[in-house]
């Protein structure tokens, strides 16, 4: 993902979830970026740009059972 795409998606997520505490950081693997909330990883974001006229972004959030047990 380009820096412009990352900034655009980050701005969207911050607006959508009504928080400025969401950040997106590149990974060593080029197929995705990491999405953080308050410096804790929230999930992975993938870009689907196979069709240049119809780009989409997929956010994958994993929730561990141990995290649910703590609530």
Chimera marker file (.cmm) of the C-alpha trace (Angstrom):
<marker_set name="trace">
<marker id="1" x="0.000" y="0.000" z="0.000" r="1" g="1" b="0" radius="0.5"/>
<marker id="2" x="1.174" y="3.488" z="-0.717" r="1" g="1" b="0" radius="0.5"/>
<marker id="3" x="1.611" y="6.109" z="1.995" r="1" g="1" b="0" radius="0.5"/>
<marker id="4" x="-1.362" y="7.982" z="0.509" r="1" g="1" b="0" radius="0.5"/>
<marker id="5" x="-3.591" y="4.885" z="0.686" r="1" g="1" b="0" radius="0.5"/>
<marker id="6" x="-2.526" y="4.229" z="4.279" r="1" g="1" b="0" radius="0.5"/>
<marker id="7" x="-3.296" y="7.817" z="5.296" r="1" g="1" b="0" radius="0.5"/>
<marker id="8" x="-6.674" y="7.721" z="3.561" r="1" g="1" b="0" radius="0.5"/>
<marker id="9" x="-7.754" y="4.444" z="5.176" r="1" g="1" b="0" radius="0.5"/>
<marker id="10" x="-6.474" y="5.571" z="8.582" r="1" g="1" b="0" radius="0.5"/>
<marker id="11" x="-8.500" y="8.801" z="8.333" r="1" g="1" b="0" radius="0.5"/>
<marker id="12" x="-11.579" y="6.803" z="7.345" r="1" g="1" b="0" radius="0.5"/>
<marker id="13" x="-11.224" y="4.368" z="10.251" r="1" g="1" b="0" radius="0.5"/>
<marker id="14" x="-10.679" y="7.186" z="12.753" r="1" g="1" b="0" radius="0.5"/>
<marker id="15" x="-13.811" y="8.945" z="11.521" r="1" g="1" b="0" radius="0.5"/>
<marker id="16" x="-15.881" y="5.750" z="11.329" r="1" g="1" b="0" radius="0.5"/>
<marker id="17" x="-14.965" y="4.586" z="14.840" r="1" g="1" b="0" radius="0.5"/>
<marker id="18" x="-14.962" y="8.138" z="16.250" r="1" g="1" b="0" radius="0.5"/>
<marker id="19" x="-11.420" y="8.012" z="17.610" r="1" g="1" b="0" radius="0.5"/>
<marker id="20" x="-8.054" y="9.446" z="16.649" r="1" g="1" b="0" radius="0.5"/>
<marker id="21" x="-6.253" y="6.561" z="18.368" r="1" g="1" b="0" radius="0.5"/>
<marker id="22" x="-6.162" y="4.301" z="15.297" r="1" g="1" b="0" radius="0.5"/>
<marker id="23" x="-2.844" y="4.070" z="13.463" r="1" g="1" b="0" radius="0.5"/>
<marker id="24" x="-1.732" y="1.984" z="10.502" r="1" g="1" b="0" radius="0.5"/>
<marker id="25" x="1.827" y="0.714" z="10.267" r="1" g="1" b="0" radius="0.5"/>
<marker id="26" x="3.620" y="-1.095" z="7.451" r="1" g="1" b="0" radius="0.5"/>
<marker id="27" x="4.768" y="-4.680" z="7.910" r="1" g="1" b="0" radius="0.5"/>
<marker id="28" x="7.854" y="-6.495" z="6.655" r="1" g="1" b="0" radius="0.5"/>
<marker id="29" x="5.451" y="-8.479" z="4.455" r="1" g="1" b="0" radius="0.5"/>
<marker id="30" x="4.228" y="-6.324" z="1.572" r="1" g="1" b="0" radius="0.5"/>
<marker id="31" x="0.740" y="-7.841" z="1.247" r="1" g="1" b="0" radius="0.5"/>
<marker id="32" x="-0.757" y="-6.086" z="4.289" r="1" g="1" b="0" radius="0.5"/>
<marker id="33" x="-0.379" y="-3.455" z="6.997" r="1" g="1" b="0" radius="0.5"/>
<marker id="34" x="-1.081" y="-3.576" z="10.735" r="1" g="1" b="0" radius="0.5"/>
<marker id="35" x="-3.928" y="-1.607" z="12.303" r="1" g="1" b="0" radius="0.5"/>
<marker id="36" x="-3.403" y="-0.448" z="15.893" r="1" g="1" b="0" radius="0.5"/>
<marker id="37" x="-5.724" y="0.981" z="18.509" r="1" g="1" b="0" radius="0.5"/>
<marker id="38" x="-3.923" y="2.648" z="21.419" r="1" g="1" b="0" radius="0.5"/>
<marker id="39" x="-0.631" y="0.978" z="20.400" r="1" g="1" b="0" radius="0.5"/>
<marker id="40" x="-2.218" y="-2.499" z="20.588" r="1" g="1" b="0" radius="0.5"/>
<marker id="41" x="-2.573" y="-4.448" z="17.361" r="1" g="1" b="0" radius="0.5"/>
<marker id="42" x="-6.188" y="-4.629" z="16.297" r="1" g="1" b="0" radius="0.5"/>
<marker id="43" x="-5.841" y="-6.502" z="13.021" r="1" g="1" b="0" radius="0.5"/>
<marker id="44" x="-4.412" y="-6.711" z="9.531" r="1" g="1" b="0" radius="0.5"/>
<marker id="45" x="-5.558" y="-4.668" z="6.566" r="1" g="1" b="0" radius="0.5"/>
<marker id="46" x="-5.268" y="-6.053" z="3.042" r="1" g="1" b="0" radius="0.5"/>
<marker id="47" x="-5.769" y="-4.212" z="-0.241" r="1" g="1" b="0" radius="0.5"/>
<marker id="48" x="-7.565" y="-5.791" z="-3.189" r="1" g="1" b="0" radius="0.5"/>
<marker id="49" x="-6.367" y="-3.838" z="-6.200" r="1" g="1" b="0" radius="0.5"/>
<marker id="50" x="-6.540" y="-6.555" z="-8.819" r="1" g="1" b="0" radius="0.5"/>
<marker id="51" x="-9.080" y="-4.445" z="-10.702" r="1" g="1" b="0" radius="0.5"/>
<marker id="52" x="-7.551" y="-0.935" z="-10.728" r="1" g="1" b="0" radius="0.5"/>
<marker id="53" x="-11.005" y="0.650" z="-11.145" r="1" g="1" b="0" radius="0.5"/>
<marker id="54" x="-12.498" y="-1.143" z="-8.140" r="1" g="1" b="0" radius="0.5"/>
<marker id="55" x="-10.067" y="-1.055" z="-5.179" r="1" g="1" b="0" radius="0.5"/>
<marker id="56" x="-11.221" y="-2.357" z="-1.806" r="1" g="1" b="0" radius="0.5"/>
<marker id="57" x="-9.646" y="-2.829" z="1.597" r="1" g="1" b="0" radius="0.5"/>
<marker id="58" x="-10.260" y="-5.794" z="3.890" r="1" g="1" b="0" radius="0.5"/>
<marker id="59" x="-9.759" y="-5.457" z="7.644" r="1" g="1" b="0" radius="0.5"/>
<marker id="60" x="-9.207" y="-8.754" z="9.443" r="1" g="1" b="0" radius="0.5"/>
<marker id="61" x="-9.658" y="-8.570" z="13.214" r="1" g="1" b="0" radius="0.5"/>
<marker id="62" x="-8.859" y="-11.623" z="15.320" r="1" g="1" b="0" radius="0.5"/>
<marker id="63" x="-10.347" y="-11.900" z="18.795" r="1" g="1" b="0" radius="0.5"/>
<marker id="64" x="-8.706" y="-14.362" z="21.165" r="1" g="1" b="0" radius="0.5"/>
<marker id="65" x="-10.817" y="-16.299" z="23.637" r="1" g="1" b="0" radius="0.5"/>
<marker id="66" x="-8.476" y="-15.213" z="26.436" r="1" g="1" b="0" radius="0.5"/>
<marker id="67" x="-9.286" y="-11.581" z="25.614" r="1" g="1" b="0" radius="0.5"/>
<marker id="68" x="-13.002" y="-12.335" z="25.917" r="1" g="1" b="0" radius="0.5"/>
<marker id="69" x="-12.422" y="-14.071" z="29.247" r="1" g="1" b="0" radius="0.5"/>
<marker id="70" x="-10.827" y="-10.883" z="30.593" r="1" g="1" b="0" radius="0.5"/>
<marker id="71" x="-13.924" y="-8.773" z="29.895" r="1" g="1" b="0" radius="0.5"/>
<link id1="1" id2="2" r="1" g="1" b="0" radius="0.2"/>
<link id1="2" id2="3" r="1" g="1" b="0" radius="0.2"/>
<link id1="3" id2="4" r="1" g="1" b="0" radius="0.2"/>
<link id1="4" id2="5" r="1" g="1" b="0" radius="0.2"/>
<link id1="5" id2="6" r="1" g="1" b="0" radius="0.2"/>
<link id1="6" id2="7" r="1" g="1" b="0" radius="0.2"/>
<link id1="7" id2="8" r="1" g="1" b="0" radius="0.2"/>
<link id1="8" id2="9" r="1" g="1" b="0" radius="0.2"/>
<link id1="9" id2="10" r="1" g="1" b="0" radius="0.2"/>
<link id1="10" id2="11" r="1" g="1" b="0" radius="0.2"/>
<link id1="11" id2="12" r="1" g="1" b="0" radius="0.2"/>
<link id1="12" id2="13" r="1" g="1" b="0" radius="0.2"/>
<link id1="13" id2="14" r="1" g="1" b="0" radius="0.2"/>
<link id1="14" id2="15" r="1" g="1" b="0" radius="0.2"/>
<link id1="15" id2="16" r="1" g="1" b="0" radius="0.2"/>
<link id1="16" id2="17" r="1" g="1" b="0" radius="0.2"/>
<link id1="17" id2="18" r="1" g="1" b="0" radius="0.2"/>
<link id1="18" id2="19" r="1" g="1" b="0" radius="0.2"/>
<link id1="19" id2="20" r="1" g="1" b="0" radius="0.2"/>
<link id1="20" id2="21" r="1" g="1" b="0" radius="0.2"/>
<link id1="21" id2="22" r="1" g="1" b="0" radius="0.2"/>
<link id1="22" id2="23" r="1" g="1" b="0" radius="0.2"/>
<link id1="23" id2="24" r="1" g="1" b="0" radius="0.2"/>
<link id1="24" id2="25" r="1" g="1" b="0" radius="0.2"/>
<link id1="25" id2="26" r="1" g="1" b="0" radius="0.2"/>
<link id1="26" id2="27" r="1" g="1" b="0" radius="0.2"/>
<link id1="27" id2="28" r="1" g="1" b="0" radius="0.2"/>
<link id1="28" id2="29" r="1" g="1" b="0" radius="0.2"/>
<link id1="29" id2="30" r="1" g="1" b="0" radius="0.2"/>
<link id1="30" id2="31" r="1" g="1" b="0" radius="0.2"/>
<link id1="31" id2="32" r="1" g="1" b="0" radius="0.2"/>
<link id1="32" id2="33" r="1" g="1" b="0" radius="0.2"/>
<link id1="33" id2="34" r="1" g="1" b="0" radius="0.2"/>
<link id1="34" id2="35" r="1" g="1" b="0" radius="0.2"/>
<link id1="35" id2="36" r="1" g="1" b="0" radius="0.2"/>
<link id1="36" id2="37" r="1" g="1" b="0" radius="0.2"/>
<link id1="37" id2="38" r="1" g="1" b="0" radius="0.2"/>
<link id1="38" id2="39" r="1" g="1" b="0" radius="0.2"/>
<link id1="39" id2="40" r="1" g="1" b="0" radius="0.2"/>
<link id1="40" id2="41" r="1" g="1" b="0" radius="0.2"/>
<link id1="41" id2="42" r="1" g="1" b="0" radius="0.2"/>
<link id1="42" id2="43" r="1" g="1" b="0" radius="0.2"/>
<link id1="43" id2="44" r="1" g="1" b="0" radius="0.2"/>
<link id1="44" id2="45" r="1" g="1" b="0" radius="0.2"/>
<link id1="45" id2="46" r="1" g="1" b="0" radius="0.2"/>
<link id1="46" id2="47" r="1" g="1" b="0" radius="0.2"/>
<link id1="47" id2="48" r="1" g="1" b="0" radius="0.2"/>
<link id1="48" id2="49" r="1" g="1" b="0" radius="0.2"/>
<link id1="49" id2="50" r="1" g="1" b="0" radius="0.2"/>
<link id1="50" id2="51" r="1" g="1" b="0" radius="0.2"/>
<link id1="51" id2="52" r="1" g="1" b="0" radius="0.2"/>
<link id1="52" id2="53" r="1" g="1" b="0" radius="0.2"/>
<link id1="53" id2="54" r="1" g="1" b="0" radius="0.2"/>
<link id1="54" id2="55" r="1" g="1" b="0" radius="0.2"/>
<link id1="55" id2="56" r="1" g="1" b="0" radius="0.2"/>
<link id1="56" id2="57" r="1" g="1" b="0" radius="0.2"/>
<link id1="57" id2="58" r="1" g="1" b="0" radius="0.2"/>
<link id1="58" id2="59" r="1" g="1" b="0" radius="0.2"/>
<link id1="59" id2="60" r="1" g="1" b="0" radius="0.2"/>
<link id1="60" id2="61" r="1" g="1" b="0" radius="0.2"/>
<link id1="61" id2="62" r="1" g="1" b="0" radius="0.2"/>
<link id1="62" id2="63" r="1" g="1" b="0" radius="0.2"/>
<link id1="63" id2="64" r="1" g="1" b="0" radius="0.2"/>
<link id1="64" id2="65" r="1" g="1" b="0" radius="0.2"/>
<link id1="65" id2="66" r="1" g="1" b="0" radius="0.2"/>
<link id1="66" id2="67" r="1" g="1" b="0" radius="0.2"/>
<link id1="67" id2="68" r="1" g="1" b="0" radius="0.2"/>
<link id1="68" id2="69" r="1" g="1" b="0" radius="0.2"/>
<link id1="69" id2="70" r="1" g="1" b="0" radius="0.2"/>
<link id1="70" id2="71" r="1" g="1" b="0" radius="0.2"/>
</marker_set>
